[in-house]
Amino acid sequence: MWTEKDITLETLAAHIEDSGVSCKLEQARIALHTAAGIGYLVVLDEDRKFVRFITYLPVAKDAFEEQKREFEHRLNAEVFMASFWLDDDNDLVVDYPMTYVHGLIAGQFMVNLHRFASMLEYVTGSKNEDGLITLDQKNEQQEQVNDGEPTDSCRLTSHAARLLN
């Protein structure tokens, strides 16, 4: 078990790597990708003592506002774990805060990391019946541009989403 004082990005990144998951430690975050290639972050809110799992998923710009809001509300009602909301860049923000007040069990942290990644794949697949999350469309366009060799840099389309790659 880690104490509050033990919780740093360096400690978390080292444990993630030791657990066999690739990650990239950056200045104020840890960048990861799901098995399907969806980028997400682990960040620390040191003031409030939270580890946050977060990502930004691009939403179809041409969808009606009402349709986007209904999708956001449906995800919040039907998907356990994270909170979903639309930001000013038209991204679907997916956020799960995990407290580390009084410490954190390393195994519990990794379970939540894996659950968050699995939940992202579920949301972008099974819960994306209307195609409002545009990851697949962007990937297909990129594959055509690069003759079948997509690059990670174009997976996500908005400014916030691009920061993950």
N, C-alpha and C positions, 0 to 999 in steps of 0.2 A: 504494500500500500504506500502510495506517495502522500506526503503531507502537503499542505497548501504551499509551503516554501519550496517544495520539490517541483512544483508544476511550472515548467517553462516550455517554450516551443522546442528548445533543444532536447529536453528530456522526452517529450512526446514524439518528436521526429525519430529519435534514436530507438524508441520502443516500437514505433510503427515499422521501421526498417528491420529491426530484430525479429519482428513477427512475420516477416516475409512479404510485406507490402511496400511497394515502391512509393516514395514521396520525395518532394523537393522542399527543403527548408529555405524559406525566403525571409526577408527582413522582418515582417510582422505577421507571417502566416506560414502554414504548411500546405502545399498544393499537392493534390492527389487526383487520380482518375479511377473511375469504376472499371470493371472488366470490359464494359461496352465503350469505354473512352469518355465518359461524361466527367468533366472537370468539377472538382469541389475543393473547399478549403477547410482547414482547421485553424481557428484564430482564438486568441485568449482575450477575455475581458477581465483584466487583472483587478480593476476597481470593484466589480461586482462578483468576482470569483466564478466565472463561467468559461468553460471550453465551448466554443460554438462551431458546429458543423454547418457550412453554408454554401450555397451555390446560386447562380443566376442563370435561368433558362430562358432563351429567347422565345417570345410569343409572336404569333403571326400578326404583323402590323396591320393587315387589311381586315382582321376580324372586328366585328362590332364590339364596342365597349361593354355592352350588356352581356354578350357571350363570354368575354374574358372574365368579367366579374362573377358570373355564374360558375365558371370553371374554377376560379379561385375559391369560391365558397364551397363548392362540391368537394374539392380536394381537402379543405380544412375539416369538412364533416366526415369524409370517408377514409382518409389516410391517417393512420396512427403515427405518432412520433413528431413530425415536423409541423411548423407553421408555414403557410403559403400566403404571399401577397404580391401585388403588382407594383413595381416601382416606377419612377418617372421616366425611365428608359424603355418602358414596355417589357421589362424582364419579369419573369415569375421568380421571385425570391423564395428560396427554400431554406429554412433556418431551424436548427435544433440546438438549443442551449442546454448544456449539462453542467450542473454546479460542481465545484470542487471545494466548497466550504467544508472544512474538517477533513480534507484529503480526497483521494481518488484511488480506486482500485484499478490497477493496470489492465486486468482482464476485462473489467466492466467497460473501460474506455475503448478497448479494441472491439468488444461486442457492439457497442454503439456506433463505432466507425463503420463496421461491416454492415450493420442494419441500415445506416444512413445511405451507404452506397447501394445496397439492394433496393431500398425504398426509391431512390432516384431512378433506377432502371425500371422499377414497377410503374412509377408515375409517367415516365417518358414513353413507356410501352403500353401497358394495359389501360392506364387511365387517360391516355391521349387519343381517344377514339376519334375526336373531331380534328386532330392534327394541329391543335393550337400551339403546341410546343414544336418549334421548327428545327430541331437538331437534325433529324433525318433528312429533311429537305436540303439543308445547308451541306450536309455530308455528301449527298448525291450530286449537288452542283459542283462541289470541290473535286469529287472523283472525276467528273467529266473534264474539268479544267486541267487536272494533273494526270490525265491518261491512266486513271486507275490507281494513282498513288496519292491518297489524301494526306494533307498535312494537319497537324494538331492546331495550327494557328488560325484556321478558319472554321473550327467546329461551332463556335458560338458567335453571334452576330453583333450584339450591342457592346458599348464601351465596357460596362460592368462585367458582362459575360466574357469578353475577350481577355480581361485581366486574369482569368483562370488558366489561360494557355500560353 
